[in-house]
Amino acid sequence: MPWTVGTFHKQRWYHSPWPWIGAAILASIAFLVLPHAQTIYRGWMENRRIGRAAEKFAAGDYKEAIIAARTALQRNPHSFEATRIFARSLEALGSPEALAARQHLDSIGGGDAENTLAIAAAMWKAGNFAGAARNLADLPPEGRTGAKFHELSGRVASRENNATAAAAHWEKALALVPTNTEYALELSAAQLKTSDDAARATALDRLAKLRANPETSLAALRILVADATARRETLDALALTAELANAPGSKFTDKLLRLTVLHRYRSNEANAYLGQLQKESVGEPRNVFLVLTWMNENGLALAIPEWRDSLPVEAFDLPQIRAALADAEARASNWTRLKETLENENWKELEFLRHAYLCRTAERLGDELSTSASWTNALAAVGGQPFALEVLARTVLGWGWTQKAEDLMWRLTETGKAPRWVADHLWKAAFASQNTNQLYLAARTIASLDPRSVPARNNYIALALLTGHDADSPHKLAATLFQQAPTDPVVASTYGFSLFQQGRAAEAVTVMKTFPKEKLREPSVALYYAIFLTGAGRLAEAQEYLQYAAGSSMLPEERALFAQAGGTPNAAKSPPTSAR
């Protein structure tokens, strides 16, 4: 019957379809609106956390800024602004994690000039000088105008012994910030190394003023000492180091610099001055360590035992001092005495190094069982600590224990914190042994340390393809890199090899034919072009490039491919320094 108000009193409301239809409509609307509401709410919360992080950063409360930024990143790991604040806060605290944060920011929004410059600065600080130079080279023109860019470029040029380029960058940096005395000092140091007499005269005039300023006098004197030493101006070096060592506020290292000059020029004062520094250092264990290290490095290890016996007991609480004393005994070949000493000591955080020295003494004494046991103890003590792994690797490498050092370096790469020198060493060692799998691992480490480097990424991709590491998605990476560097014939050959492996040899040939013949005839490129041509059935054309490729350095997998194409490759010559 038709619905009326009267009917409502006779029937219960839930017997009618209309309330249910209304509820369904409301539920549908809520279902459609809820995701948008959640998105709006999440965005509001994210902006709130980012705002809090920004406020804390502006107030100089970097720890709280990190906490707030990390909370925002937990919700949205790809938040550009949260990552930027996070990275800046880590930099303000001097944290080594800042580099990883900056690289993550780069992956979110690549091409940001400020971030690229910050990555270069972090890499320089971490000792990855090649990576720093690479990032500076990748900066767009608008990122090359600031003082920080010229500062970093000046440091890179100085490391590359390009004094003229360094001076030019420091001059621009100083012009931008005329009150920056560090820039003035660095400019002077660079100008002194150039062959420009006028620039040298200007530098000396500037240093004279800086030397007269109490705040910069010590730094100016150090530059003048370095210049006099480099030019072998003995009298000037002696006079300047005397002034430096006796100047108010001078450091103990300045006095050691004075000792170095006296020793180098065989001055009669050298022995007496060494004795003076030995006495001065006794009250500060770290200075004792510096003197011991200086004596070991300057051929005076035999004189250390006499001084050691006069050191106060508390000096031996510093593990570095015990390590320096052990080094002296080893340099003097006092293996029996060293063994007896080491067995009764504890080097605290350097226990791994004590076991390494025990291993060395056992080896020299011909005790094979103790040699093995001590090395096992050293490895157990070092654990997975990146710092300890690097120290131990450097130490045993200096002893000529190359295999042990490289084993430690491989363990260090597994921590994700291997420095660039380790990756470079492993790269050269793997190439020398023709171990392609290890070469791939080294290339992967180098690419992670310098992700902007096209050659580093190309090496990594090419080796992943050669060794069949499909988990890295090398085909996708090869295509991406080719899109970014389509004019690089080596990158193109890697992309072509990816196509070749996918059964698309004809496409690989098409890619390579865009380059002029002189580029295709370069041995490392000709090798792959010949392989592609053969795979495409163009055997006659392949013969020409097989001849050019015969002079290239090849890995075992490359030699096998080359042989299949009908070539006779030469033995590998030297490790590739950039791309393949």
C-alpha positions, 0 to 999 in steps of 0.5 A: 500500500502507499506510504503515509505518515499514518503508515509509519506509525503502523510499520517499523522504520526499518521495514521501509527501503528509503532509510536503507537507500539513504544510508547506502548513499551516505556510505558511498559518499564516505567511501569516496571522500575518506581516501581524500580526507586521509590524504589531506590529513597526512599532508597536513601532518607531514607539513606540520612535522616539516615545519617543526623541523624547520623551526628547530633547525633555524633555532640551532637545535639540530638534534631536535630538527633531526628527530622531527625530520626523521618522523616526517620521513617515516611517513613519506621517505620521498619528502624533499624538504624533510630530507633537506632539513635532515641532511642540513642538520646532520651537516651542522653536527658534523655527522658522516651520515650527512653524505648518505642523506644528501645522496638520497635527496639527489635521488629524489630531486636530481639536479638541485645545484645546492644539493650537488654542491653539498654532496661534493663538500661531503665527499671531500670531507670523507676523502672521496676526492674523485667523487667531489671533483665529479659533482663539481663538474656536474654543477649547472652554470648557476651553481658555479658562482658562489664562494663555496664552489670556488673553495671546493674547486680550489681544493680539488685543483690543489690536490691535483697539483694545478696551482694556477687553477687553484689560485684562480678559484681562491681569488674568485672566492676571496673576491666574493668574501673579502673578509674570509682570511682562510681564503686569503691564506689558501690563495697565498699558498696556491700563488706561491706554488705557481711560476708567476713571479708577480703572483708570488710577490703578491702572495708574499705581501699578503702573507706579511700582513696576515703574519702580523695579525695575531689571529692568522700569524700561525697559519701564515707562518706554516705556509711560509715554512712549507714554501721555504722547505719546498724551495730548499731555502734552509736558513729561511726554513730554520728561522721560520720554524723557530718563530712558529714553534715559539709563537704564542698559541703554537701547537705541539705539531708546530714544534714537531715541524720544527724538529722535522726541519732540523732533522732534515737539514742535519742541524746540530740542534736536532737531538737536543730539540728532540729531547726537549720535546720528549720532556714536554710531551710527558704530561700529555699522552697524545703528544707522547704518541706524536713523538713516538710516531715521528721517531718511528717514521724518521729512522729513530726507532732504536732510540725509543726503548731508552725513552720508553723506560722513563715514561710515566706509567699512566702514559701506557694507558693510551692504546695508541702509545702501546701500538707505537712502541710495538711498531718500534720493536718491530722496526728494530726486529726485536721479535722475542721481546715484542712477543713477551710484551704483547702477551701481557698487555691489553690495548682496549679498543685496539685489541685487534691490533695487538693480536695482529702484532702477535701474529706478526711476531709469531710469523717472524719467529716461525711459530705457525700455530701461534700465527694462525691463532693470533690472526683468528683472534685479530679477526674476532676482535675487529668484528664488523667495525668499519674503523677497525677494519680499515686500520687493520687493513692499512697496517697489514698492507704496510707489512706486505700482507696483501692477501690478508689486507684485501680480505679485510677490505672486502669485509669493509665493503660489506659494511657499506662504509668502505672509503674510496681508497679501499674500493680503488685498491680492490679494483686494481687487485681484481683486474690484476688477478682477472677475477671478474666477479671481484671486479664487479663487486669493486665496481659496485662499491665505487658506483655507490661512492660516486653515483654521479660518475658516468664511467663508474656507473658504466663499469658497474653495469657492464660487469653486472652484464658480464657476470650475470648479476641479474638481480641488479637489473643491469638491462634497465640500468644500461638503458637509463644510463644510455638515455643520460649519456647518449653521446658516450660510445663506451656507454653506448657499447654497454647498452648495446651489449644489454641488447645483444644479451636480449637477442637484439644484436641488430638493434645494438648495431643500429645504436653503435652506427650513430657514432663516427668510425674513429670512435668505433675503432677505439679498441674497447668500443671495437671489441663490442661492436665486432661482437654485435656485428657478428651476432647480427650476421654481418661477419665481413664488417665484423672482421675490420673491428676484430682487428682494432679490438685485438689491442684492447685489455680484455677480461676472461668473459670478454676474451670468450666472446671475442673468440666466439666472434672469430678474434684472437685477443691479446692478454690483458695489459692494465686496469681500465681507469674509467670506463671498461 
